[in-house]
Amino acid sequence: MVDQCESVGANCLKVYYEQLVLHPEAQMRRITEFLDVPWDDRVLHHEQLIGKDISLSKRRKEFRSSCEASESGCSE
């Protein structure tokens, strides 16, 4: 998986579990910035949203899989 991420360069963000656990806000801000999603403090308290009605942003963003973004594609 790391090789696939490296092959697509700037279209892939590596997230390390240890850093996410130790620094959740900093890492989640990094992730939302990478995804071009506005920051919302509820990201840090997602467990409070379980079972609740939520609305997603009306803005639609197209994402391609890392296989599609890679020049070489993915091999099985």
HTML snippet that shows the backbone in 3Dmol.js (N, CA, C, O; Angstrom):
<script src="https://3Dmol.org/build/3Dmol-min.js"></script>
<div id="view" style="width:600px;height:400px;position:relative"></div>
<script>
const pdb = `
ATOM      1  N   MET A   1       0.822  -1.186   0.000  1.00  0.00           N
ATOM      2  CA  MET A   1       0.000   0.000   0.000  1.00  0.00           C
ATOM      3  C   MET A   1       0.873   1.259   0.000  1.00  0.00           C
ATOM      4  O   MET A   1       0.534   2.249  -0.650  1.00  0.00           O
ATOM      5  N   VAL A   2       1.971   1.224   0.713  1.00  0.00           N
ATOM      6  CA  VAL A   2       2.871   2.380   0.735  1.00  0.00           C
ATOM      7  C   VAL A   2       3.418   2.641  -0.659  1.00  0.00           C
ATOM      8  O   VAL A   2       3.535   3.794  -1.076  1.00  0.00           O
ATOM      9  N   ASP A   3       3.754   1.579  -1.383  1.00  0.00           N
ATOM     10  CA  ASP A   3       4.263   1.745  -2.747  1.00  0.00           C
ATOM     11  C   ASP A   3       3.220   2.412  -3.641  1.00  0.00           C
ATOM     12  O   ASP A   3       3.555   3.280  -4.448  1.00  0.00           O
ATOM     13  N   GLN A   4       1.963   2.011  -3.499  1.00  0.00           N
ATOM     14  CA  GLN A   4       0.898   2.625  -4.294  1.00  0.00           C
ATOM     15  C   GLN A   4       0.763   4.099  -3.953  1.00  0.00           C
ATOM     16  O   GLN A   4       0.597   4.935  -4.841  1.00  0.00           O
ATOM     17  N   CYS A   5       0.834   4.418  -2.667  1.00  0.00           N
ATOM     18  CA  CYS A   5       0.728   5.812  -2.242  1.00  0.00           C
ATOM     19  C   CYS A   5       1.881   6.624  -2.821  1.00  0.00           C
ATOM     20  O   CYS A   5       1.674   7.724  -3.334  1.00  0.00           O
ATOM     21  N   GLU A   6       3.071   6.094  -2.741  1.00  0.00           N
ATOM     22  CA  GLU A   6       4.233   6.808  -3.271  1.00  0.00           C
ATOM     23  C   GLU A   6       4.150   6.968  -4.785  1.00  0.00           C
ATOM     24  O   GLU A   6       4.639   7.956  -5.333  1.00  0.00           O
ATOM     25  N   SER A   7       3.533   6.002  -5.465  1.00  0.00           N
ATOM     26  CA  SER A   7       3.462   6.077  -6.926  1.00  0.00           C
ATOM     27  C   SER A   7       2.524   7.182  -7.413  1.00  0.00           C
ATOM     28  O   SER A   7       2.680   7.669  -8.533  1.00  0.00           O
ATOM     29  N   VAL A   8       1.555   7.583  -6.590  1.00  0.00           N
ATOM     30  CA  VAL A   8       0.642   8.649  -7.001  1.00  0.00           C
ATOM     31  C   VAL A   8       1.063  10.009  -6.452  1.00  0.00           C
ATOM     32  O   VAL A   8       0.408  11.016  -6.722  1.00  0.00           O
ATOM     33  N   GLY A   9       2.131  10.045  -5.697  1.00  0.00           N
ATOM     34  CA  GLY A   9       2.709  11.304  -5.232  1.00  0.00           C
ATOM     35  C   GLY A   9       1.773  12.151  -4.394  1.00  0.00           C
ATOM     36  O   GLY A   9       1.266  11.701  -3.366  1.00  0.00           O
ATOM     37  N   ALA A  10       1.547  13.379  -4.834  1.00  0.00           N
ATOM     38  CA  ALA A  10       0.776  14.353  -4.058  1.00  0.00           C
ATOM     39  C   ALA A  10      -0.708  14.001  -3.945  1.00  0.00           C
ATOM     40  O   ALA A  10      -1.437  14.647  -3.192  1.00  0.00           O
ATOM     41  N   ASN A  11      -1.161  12.995  -4.677  1.00  0.00           N
ATOM     42  CA  ASN A  11      -2.566  12.581  -4.602  1.00  0.00           C
ATOM     43  C   ASN A  11      -2.831  11.608  -3.465  1.00  0.00           C
ATOM     44  O   ASN A  11      -3.949  11.113  -3.318  1.00  0.00           O
ATOM     45  N   CYS A  12      -1.816  11.331  -2.665  1.00  0.00           N
ATOM     46  CA  CYS A  12      -1.949  10.379  -1.570  1.00  0.00           C
ATOM     47  C   CYS A  12      -1.360  10.990  -0.310  1.00  0.00           C
ATOM     48  O   CYS A  12      -0.301  11.616  -0.354  1.00  0.00           O
ATOM     49  N   LEU A  13      -2.032  10.813   0.793  1.00  0.00           N
ATOM     50  CA  LEU A  13      -1.558  11.312   2.080  1.00  0.00           C
ATOM     51  C   LEU A  13      -1.320  10.126   2.997  1.00  0.00           C
ATOM     52  O   LEU A  13      -2.238   9.351   3.265  1.00  0.00           O
ATOM     53  N   LYS A  14      -0.116   9.984   3.471  1.00  0.00           N
ATOM     54  CA  LYS A  14       0.186   8.923   4.431  1.00  0.00           C
ATOM     55  C   LYS A  14      -0.269   9.380   5.808  1.00  0.00           C
ATOM     56  O   LYS A  14       0.040  10.488   6.245  1.00  0.00           O
ATOM     57  N   VAL A  15      -1.010   8.505   6.484  1.00  0.00           N
ATOM     58  CA  VAL A  15      -1.469   8.775   7.843  1.00  0.00           C
ATOM     59  C   VAL A  15      -0.953   7.642   8.716  1.00  0.00           C
ATOM     60  O   VAL A  15      -1.242   6.469   8.476  1.00  0.00           O
ATOM     61  N   TYR A  16      -0.196   8.011   9.718  1.00  0.00           N
ATOM     62  CA  TYR A  16       0.379   7.023  10.620  1.00  0.00           C
ATOM     63  C   TYR A  16      -0.495   6.903  11.861  1.00  0.00           C
ATOM     64  O   TYR A  16      -0.781   7.894  12.533  1.00  0.00           O
ATOM     65  N   TYR A  17      -0.913   5.685  12.154  1.00  0.00           N
ATOM     66  CA  TYR A  17      -1.812   5.420  13.272  1.00  0.00           C
ATOM     67  C   TYR A  17      -1.284   6.020  14.573  1.00  0.00           C
ATOM     68  O   TYR A  17      -2.033   6.651  15.319  1.00  0.00           O
ATOM     69  N   GLU A  18      -0.014   5.826  14.839  1.00  0.00           N
ATOM     70  CA  GLU A  18       0.566   6.322  16.085  1.00  0.00           C
ATOM     71  C   GLU A  18       0.406   7.832  16.206  1.00  0.00           C
ATOM     72  O   GLU A  18       0.072   8.337  17.278  1.00  0.00           O
ATOM     73  N   GLN A  19       0.643   8.554  15.116  1.00  0.00           N
ATOM     74  CA  GLN A  19       0.508  10.008  15.133  1.00  0.00           C
ATOM     75  C   GLN A  19      -0.956  10.419  15.290  1.00  0.00           C
ATOM     76  O   GLN A  19      -1.265  11.408  15.956  1.00  0.00           O
ATOM     77  N   LEU A  20      -1.841   9.661  14.678  1.00  0.00           N
ATOM     78  CA  LEU A  20      -3.271   9.943  14.793  1.00  0.00           C
ATOM     79  C   LEU A  20      -3.742   9.778  16.238  1.00  0.00           C
ATOM     80  O   LEU A  20      -4.540  10.576  16.731  1.00  0.00           O
ATOM     81  N   VAL A  21      -3.249   8.746  16.909  1.00  0.00           N
ATOM     82  CA  VAL A  21      -3.624   8.501  18.303  1.00  0.00           C
ATOM     83  C   VAL A  21      -2.999   9.539  19.230  1.00  0.00           C
ATOM     84  O   VAL A  21      -3.659  10.032  20.145  1.00  0.00           O
ATOM     85  N   LEU A  22      -1.734   9.871  19.000  1.00  0.00           N
ATOM     86  CA  LEU A  22      -1.036  10.821  19.873  1.00  0.00           C
ATOM     87  C   LEU A  22      -1.466  12.268  19.650  1.00  0.00           C
ATOM     88  O   LEU A  22      -1.514  13.055  20.595  1.00  0.00           O
ATOM     89  N   HIS A  23      -1.778  12.621  18.406  1.00  0.00           N
ATOM     90  CA  HIS A  23      -2.097  14.009  18.043  1.00  0.00           C
ATOM     91  C   HIS A  23      -3.336  14.048  17.145  1.00  0.00           C
ATOM     92  O   HIS A  23      -3.248  14.441  15.982  1.00  0.00           O
ATOM     93  N   PRO A  24      -4.487  13.640  17.683  1.00  0.00           N
ATOM     94  CA  PRO A  24      -5.670  13.518  16.820  1.00  0.00           C
ATOM     95  C   PRO A  24      -6.086  14.816  16.133  1.00  0.00           C
ATOM     96  O   PRO A  24      -6.410  14.796  14.946  1.00  0.00           O
ATOM     97  N   GLU A  25      -6.086  15.929  16.837  1.00  0.00           N
ATOM     98  CA  GLU A  25      -6.540  17.165  16.197  1.00  0.00           C
ATOM     99  C   GLU A  25      -5.596  17.592  15.085  1.00  0.00           C
ATOM    100  O   GLU A  25      -6.043  17.940  13.992  1.00  0.00           O
ATOM    101  N   ALA A  26      -4.308  17.569  15.348  1.00  0.00           N
ATOM    102  CA  ALA A  26      -3.337  17.976  14.327  1.00  0.00           C
ATOM    103  C   ALA A  26      -3.433  17.074  13.097  1.00  0.00           C
ATOM    104  O   ALA A  26      -3.395  17.556  11.965  1.00  0.00           O
ATOM    105  N   GLN A  27      -3.556  15.777  13.320  1.00  0.00           N
ATOM    106  CA  GLN A  27      -3.622  14.846  12.196  1.00  0.00           C
ATOM    107  C   GLN A  27      -4.940  14.977  11.432  1.00  0.00           C
ATOM    108  O   GLN A  27      -4.947  14.917  10.202  1.00  0.00           O
ATOM    109  N   MET A  28      -6.045  15.153  12.140  1.00  0.00           N
ATOM    110  CA  MET A  28      -7.332  15.301  11.456  1.00  0.00           C
ATOM    111  C   MET A  28      -7.400  16.618  10.699  1.00  0.00           C
ATOM    112  O   MET A  28      -8.020  16.687   9.638  1.00  0.00           O
ATOM    113  N   ARG A  29      -6.776  17.658  11.222  1.00  0.00           N
ATOM    114  CA  ARG A  29      -6.713  18.923  10.469  1.00  0.00           C
ATOM    115  C   ARG A  29      -5.899  18.718   9.191  1.00  0.00           C
ATOM    116  O   ARG A  29      -6.251  19.237   8.132  1.00  0.00           O
ATOM    117  N   ARG A  30      -4.829  17.971   9.298  1.00  0.00           N
ATOM    118  CA  ARG A  30      -3.990  17.667   8.139  1.00  0.00           C
ATOM    119  C   ARG A  30      -4.793  16.886   7.090  1.00  0.00           C
ATOM    120  O   ARG A  30      -4.703  17.164   5.894  1.00  0.00           O
ATOM    121  N   ILE A  31      -5.565  15.922   7.548  1.00  0.00           N
ATOM    122  CA  ILE A  31      -6.368  15.090   6.646  1.00  0.00           C
ATOM    123  C   ILE A  31      -7.473  15.904   5.980  1.00  0.00           C
ATOM    124  O   ILE A  31      -7.664  15.820   4.767  1.00  0.00           O
ATOM    125  N   THR A  32      -8.199  16.691   6.771  1.00  0.00           N
ATOM    126  CA  THR A  32      -9.285  17.481   6.179  1.00  0.00           C
ATOM    127  C   THR A  32      -8.743  18.530   5.215  1.00  0.00           C
ATOM    128  O   THR A  32      -9.371  18.824   4.198  1.00  0.00           O
ATOM    129  N   GLU A  33      -7.587  19.090   5.529  1.00  0.00           N
ATOM    130  CA  GLU A  33      -6.972  20.054   4.604  1.00  0.00           C
ATOM    131  C   GLU A  33      -6.594  19.365   3.296  1.00  0.00           C
ATOM    132  O   GLU A  33      -6.825  19.907   2.215  1.00  0.00           O
ATOM    133  N   PHE A  34      -6.014  18.175   3.396  1.00  0.00           N
ATOM    134  CA  PHE A  34      -5.638  17.411   2.209  1.00  0.00           C
ATOM    135  C   PHE A  34      -6.861  17.118   1.337  1.00  0.00           C
ATOM    136  O   PHE A  34      -6.792  17.185   0.110  1.00  0.00           O
ATOM    137  N   LEU A  35      -7.978  16.793   1.989  1.00  0.00           N
ATOM    138  CA  LEU A  35      -9.210  16.466   1.266  1.00  0.00           C
ATOM    139  C   LEU A  35      -9.989  17.704   0.837  1.00  0.00           C
ATOM    140  O   LEU A  35     -11.010  17.599   0.158  1.00  0.00           O
ATOM    141  N   ASP A  36      -9.506  18.866   1.234  1.00  0.00           N
ATOM    142  CA  ASP A  36     -10.175  20.135   0.938  1.00  0.00           C
ATOM    143  C   ASP A  36     -11.587  20.152   1.519  1.00  0.00           C
ATOM    144  O   ASP A  36     -12.546  20.580   0.876  1.00  0.00           O
ATOM    145  N   VAL A  37     -11.677  19.672   2.757  1.00  0.00           N
ATOM    146  CA  VAL A  37     -12.931  19.649   3.503  1.00  0.00           C
ATOM    147  C   VAL A  37     -12.800  20.659   4.634  1.00  0.00           C
ATOM    148  O   VAL A  37     -11.784  20.667   5.329  1.00  0.00           O
ATOM    149  N   PRO A  38     -13.800  21.512   4.838  1.00  0.00           N
ATOM    150  CA  PRO A  38     -13.695  22.497   5.912  1.00  0.00           C
ATOM    151  C   PRO A  38     -13.580  21.830   7.284  1.00  0.00           C
ATOM    152  O   PRO A  38     -14.188  20.791   7.538  1.00  0.00           O
ATOM    153  N   TRP A  39     -12.799  22.442   8.147  1.00  0.00           N
ATOM    154  CA  TRP A  39     -12.624  21.907   9.499  1.00  0.00           C
ATOM    155  C   TRP A  39     -13.912  22.071  10.294  1.00  0.00           C
ATOM    156  O   TRP A  39     -14.599  23.087  10.194  1.00  0.00           O
ATOM    157  N   ASP A  40     -14.223  21.050  11.086  1.00  0.00           N
ATOM    158  CA  ASP A  40     -15.362  21.085  11.992  1.00  0.00           C
ATOM    159  C   ASP A  40     -14.924  20.365  13.263  1.00  0.00           C
ATOM    160  O   ASP A  40     -14.443  19.233  13.196  1.00  0.00           O
ATOM    161  N   ASP A  41     -15.084  21.000  14.409  1.00  0.00           N
ATOM    162  CA  ASP A  41     -14.663  20.389  15.674  1.00  0.00           C
ATOM    163  C   ASP A  41     -15.353  19.062  15.953  1.00  0.00           C
ATOM    164  O   ASP A  41     -14.856  18.258  16.742  1.00  0.00           O
ATOM    165  N   ARG A  42     -16.498  18.825  15.309  1.00  0.00           N
ATOM    166  CA  ARG A  42     -17.193  17.548  15.517  1.00  0.00           C
ATOM    167  C   ARG A  42     -16.365  16.364  15.034  1.00  0.00           C
ATOM    168  O   ARG A  42     -16.616  15.226  15.432  1.00  0.00           O
ATOM    169  N   VAL A  43     -15.390  16.622  14.187  1.00  0.00           N
ATOM    170  CA  VAL A  43     -14.500  15.552  13.721  1.00  0.00           C
ATOM    171  C   VAL A  43     -13.841  14.867  14.917  1.00  0.00           C
ATOM    172  O   VAL A  43     -13.624  13.656  14.904  1.00  0.00           O
ATOM    173  N   LEU A  44     -13.529  15.643  15.937  1.00  0.00           N
ATOM    174  CA  LEU A  44     -12.851  15.102  17.118  1.00  0.00           C
ATOM    175  C   LEU A  44     -13.805  14.374  18.058  1.00  0.00           C
ATOM    176  O   LEU A  44     -13.362  13.693  18.983  1.00  0.00           O
ATOM    177  N   HIS A  45     -15.103  14.509  17.833  1.00  0.00           N
ATOM    178  CA  HIS A  45     -16.099  13.884  18.714  1.00  0.00           C
ATOM    179  C   HIS A  45     -17.113  13.103  17.892  1.00  0.00           C
ATOM    180  O   HIS A  45     -18.318  13.171  18.135  1.00  0.00           O
ATOM    181  N   HIS A  46     -16.612  12.370  16.930  1.00  0.00           N
ATOM    182  CA  HIS A  46     -17.466  11.621  16.009  1.00  0.00           C
ATOM    183  C   HIS A  46     -18.374  10.641  16.726  1.00  0.00           C
ATOM    184  O   HIS A  46     -19.469  10.348  16.246  1.00  0.00           O
ATOM    185  N   GLU A  47     -17.936  10.128  17.870  1.00  0.00           N
ATOM    186  CA  GLU A  47     -18.738   9.146  18.604  1.00  0.00           C
ATOM    187  C   GLU A  47     -20.074   9.737  19.050  1.00  0.00           C
ATOM    188  O   GLU A  47     -21.033   8.996  19.263  1.00  0.00           O
ATOM    189  N   GLN A  48     -20.149  11.042  19.194  1.00  0.00           N
ATOM    190  CA  GLN A  48     -21.398  11.696  19.596  1.00  0.00           C
ATOM    191  C   GLN A  48     -22.416  11.733  18.453  1.00  0.00           C
ATOM    192  O   GLN A  48     -23.592  12.014  18.682  1.00  0.00           O
ATOM    193  N   LEU A  49     -21.978  11.454  17.248  1.00  0.00           N
ATOM    194  CA  LEU A  49     -22.867  11.506  16.084  1.00  0.00           C
ATOM    195  C   LEU A  49     -23.434  10.145  15.699  1.00  0.00           C
ATOM    196  O   LEU A  49     -24.284  10.054  14.814  1.00  0.00           O
ATOM    197  N   ILE A  50     -22.970   9.091  16.357  1.00  0.00           N
ATOM    198  CA  ILE A  50     -23.444   7.746  16.026  1.00  0.00           C
ATOM    199  C   ILE A  50     -24.947   7.663  16.293  1.00  0.00           C
ATOM    200  O   ILE A  50     -25.417   8.001  17.379  1.00  0.00           O
ATOM    201  N   GLY A  51     -25.680   7.216  15.301  1.00  0.00           N
ATOM    202  CA  GLY A  51     -27.120   7.069  15.421  1.00  0.00           C
ATOM    203  C   GLY A  51     -27.903   8.352  15.214  1.00  0.00           C
ATOM    204  O   GLY A  51     -29.129   8.351  15.327  1.00  0.00           O
ATOM    205  N   LYS A  52     -27.218   9.442  14.912  1.00  0.00           N
ATOM    206  CA  LYS A  52     -27.892  10.727  14.697  1.00  0.00           C
ATOM    207  C   LYS A  52     -27.986  11.002  13.202  1.00  0.00           C
ATOM    208  O   LYS A  52     -27.179  10.510  12.412  1.00  0.00           O
ATOM    209  N   ASP A  53     -28.978  11.790  12.832  1.00  0.00           N
ATOM    210  CA  ASP A  53     -29.087  12.229  11.444  1.00  0.00           C
ATOM    211  C   ASP A  53     -27.993  13.255  11.183  1.00  0.00           C
ATOM    212  O   ASP A  53     -27.820  14.200  11.954  1.00  0.00           O
ATOM    213  N   ILE A  54     -27.273  13.070  10.118  1.00  0.00           N
ATOM    214  CA  ILE A  54     -26.245  14.036   9.737  1.00  0.00           C
ATOM    215  C   ILE A  54     -26.492  14.437   8.294  1.00  0.00           C
ATOM    216  O   ILE A  54     -27.092  13.687   7.524  1.00  0.00           O
ATOM    217  N   SER A  55     -26.035  15.603   7.939  1.00  0.00           N
ATOM    218  CA  SER A  55     -26.150  16.017   6.541  1.00  0.00           C
ATOM    219  C   SER A  55     -24.755  16.226   5.991  1.00  0.00           C
ATOM    220  O   SER A  55     -23.881  16.788   6.652  1.00  0.00           O
ATOM    221  N   LEU A  56     -24.571  15.775   4.803  1.00  0.00           N
ATOM    222  CA  LEU A  56     -23.282  15.924   4.148  1.00  0.00           C
ATOM    223  C   LEU A  56     -23.266  17.223   3.373  1.00  0.00           C
ATOM    224  O   LEU A  56     -24.310  17.769   3.016  1.00  0.00           O
ATOM    225  N   SER A  57     -22.087  17.698   3.126  1.00  0.00           N
ATOM    226  CA  SER A  57     -21.932  18.926   2.356  1.00  0.00           C
ATOM    227  C   SER A  57     -22.592  18.758   0.995  1.00  0.00           C
ATOM    228  O   SER A  57     -22.527  17.687   0.393  1.00  0.00           O
ATOM    229  N   LYS A  58     -23.210  19.796   0.527  1.00  0.00           N
ATOM    230  CA  LYS A  58     -23.844  19.747  -0.791  1.00  0.00           C
ATOM    231  C   LYS A  58     -22.818  19.860  -1.906  1.00  0.00           C
ATOM    232  O   LYS A  58     -23.110  19.606  -3.074  1.00  0.00           O
ATOM    233  N   ARG A  59     -21.618  20.243  -1.520  1.00  0.00           N
ATOM    234  CA  ARG A  59     -20.535  20.347  -2.496  1.00  0.00           C
ATOM    235  C   ARG A  59     -20.110  18.934  -2.877  1.00  0.00           C
ATOM    236  O   ARG A  59     -19.898  18.089  -2.007  1.00  0.00           O
ATOM    237  N   ARG A  60     -19.988  18.683  -4.155  1.00  0.00           N
ATOM    238  CA  ARG A  60     -19.592  17.361  -4.639  1.00  0.00           C
ATOM    239  C   ARG A  60     -18.170  17.437  -5.142  1.00  0.00           C
ATOM    240  O   ARG A  60     -17.801  18.358  -5.871  1.00  0.00           O
ATOM    241  N   LYS A  61     -17.389  16.478  -4.753  1.00  0.00           N
ATOM    242  CA  LYS A  61     -16.004  16.455  -5.187  1.00  0.00           C
ATOM    243  C   LYS A  61     -15.732  15.091  -5.809  1.00  0.00           C
ATOM    244  O   LYS A  61     -16.131  14.057  -5.271  1.00  0.00           O
ATOM    245  N   GLU A  62     -15.069  15.104  -6.912  1.00  0.00           N
ATOM    246  CA  GLU A  62     -14.740  13.864  -7.600  1.00  0.00           C
ATOM    247  C   GLU A  62     -13.409  13.338  -7.083  1.00  0.00           C
ATOM    248  O   GLU A  62     -12.427  14.077  -7.014  1.00  0.00           O
ATOM    249  N   PHE A  63     -13.381  12.081  -6.727  1.00  0.00           N
ATOM    250  CA  PHE A  63     -12.143  11.444  -6.301  1.00  0.00           C
ATOM    251  C   PHE A  63     -11.902  10.229  -7.188  1.00  0.00           C
ATOM    252  O   PHE A  63     -12.832   9.518  -7.569  1.00  0.00           O
ATOM    253  N   ARG A  64     -10.673  10.020  -7.492  1.00  0.00           N
ATOM    254  CA  ARG A  64     -10.301   8.828  -8.242  1.00  0.00           C
ATOM    255  C   ARG A  64      -9.542   7.915  -7.299  1.00  0.00           C
ATOM    256  O   ARG A  64      -8.861   8.377  -6.384  1.00  0.00           O
ATOM    257  N   SER A  65      -9.662   6.638  -7.525  1.00  0.00           N
ATOM    258  CA  SER A  65      -8.898   5.709  -6.705  1.00  0.00           C
ATOM    259  C   SER A  65      -7.423   5.885  -7.020  1.00  0.00           C
ATOM    260  O   SER A  65      -7.063   6.420  -8.068  1.00  0.00           O
ATOM    261  N   SER A  66      -6.581   5.438  -6.118  1.00  0.00           N
ATOM    262  CA  SER A  66      -5.143   5.560  -6.353  1.00  0.00           C
ATOM    263  C   SER A  66      -4.729   4.758  -7.580  1.00  0.00           C
ATOM    264  O   SER A  66      -3.751   5.104  -8.244  1.00  0.00           O
ATOM    265  N   CYS A  67      -5.461   3.691  -7.888  1.00  0.00           N
ATOM    266  CA  CYS A  67      -5.142   2.902  -9.083  1.00  0.00           C
ATOM    267  C   CYS A  67      -5.409   3.708 -10.348  1.00  0.00           C
ATOM    268  O   CYS A  67      -4.615   3.676 -11.288  1.00  0.00           O
ATOM    269  N   GLU A  68      -6.516   4.425 -10.370  1.00  0.00           N
ATOM    270  CA  GLU A  68      -6.848   5.235 -11.538  1.00  0.00           C
ATOM    271  C   GLU A  68      -5.887   6.409 -11.685  1.00  0.00           C
ATOM    272  O   GLU A  68      -5.553   6.808 -12.801  1.00  0.00           O
ATOM    273  N   ALA A  69      -5.446   6.958 -10.563  1.00  0.00           N
ATOM    274  CA  ALA A  69      -4.568   8.126 -10.597  1.00  0.00           C
ATOM    275  C   ALA A  69      -3.142   7.753 -10.995  1.00  0.00           C
ATOM    276  O   ALA A  69      -2.399   8.586 -11.514  1.00  0.00           O
ATOM    277  N   SER A  70      -2.768   6.518 -10.755  1.00  0.00           N
ATOM    278  CA  SER A  70      -1.414   6.069 -11.046  1.00  0.00           C
ATOM    279  C   SER A  70      -1.246   5.823 -12.542  1.00  0.00           C
ATOM    280  O   SER A  70      -2.137   5.280 -13.195  1.00  0.00           O
ATOM    281  N   GLU A  71      -0.110   6.224 -13.071  1.00  0.00           N
ATOM    282  CA  GLU A  71       0.164   5.978 -14.493  1.00  0.00           C
ATOM    283  C   GLU A  71       0.254   4.491 -14.785  1.00  0.00           C
ATOM    284  O   GLU A  71      -0.143   4.036 -15.857  1.00  0.00           O
ATOM    285  N   SER A  72       0.781   3.732 -13.824  1.00  0.00           N
ATOM    286  CA  SER A  72       0.973   2.303 -14.050  1.00  0.00           C
ATOM    287  C   SER A  72      -0.257   1.488 -13.682  1.00  0.00           C
ATOM    288  O   SER A  72      -0.328   0.304 -14.011  1.00  0.00           O
ATOM    289  N   GLY A  73      -1.241   2.105 -12.997  1.00  0.00           N
ATOM    290  CA  GLY A  73      -2.408   1.355 -12.559  1.00  0.00           C
ATOM    291  C   GLY A  73      -2.025   0.411 -11.441  1.00  0.00           C
ATOM    292  O   GLY A  73      -0.907   0.475 -10.929  1.00  0.00           O
ATOM    293  N   CYS A  74      -2.925  -0.449 -11.062  1.00  0.00           N
ATOM    294  CA  CYS A  74      -2.656  -1.409  -9.991  1.00  0.00           C
ATOM    295  C   CYS A  74      -2.662  -2.806 -10.578  1.00  0.00           C
ATOM    296  O   CYS A  74      -3.495  -3.141 -11.420  1.00  0.00           O
ATOM    297  N   SER A  75      -1.750  -3.587 -10.136  1.00  0.00           N
ATOM    298  CA  SER A  75      -1.716  -4.978 -10.589  1.00  0.00           C
ATOM    299  C   SER A  75      -2.131  -5.872  -9.438  1.00  0.00           C
ATOM    300  O   SER A  75      -1.863  -5.582  -8.272  1.00  0.00           O
ATOM    301  N   GLU A  76      -2.769  -6.929  -9.777  1.00  0.00           N
ATOM    302  CA  GLU A  76      -3.236  -7.889  -8.763  1.00  0.00           C
ATOM    303  C   GLU A  76      -2.089  -8.718  -8.282  1.00  0.00           C
ATOM    304  O   GLU A  76      -2.269  -9.586  -7.428  1.00  0.00           O
TER     305      GLU A  76
END
`;
const viewer = $3Dmol.createViewer("view");
viewer.addModel(pdb, "pdb");
viewer.setStyle({}, {cartoon: {color: "spectrum"}});
viewer.zoomTo();
viewer.render();
</script>
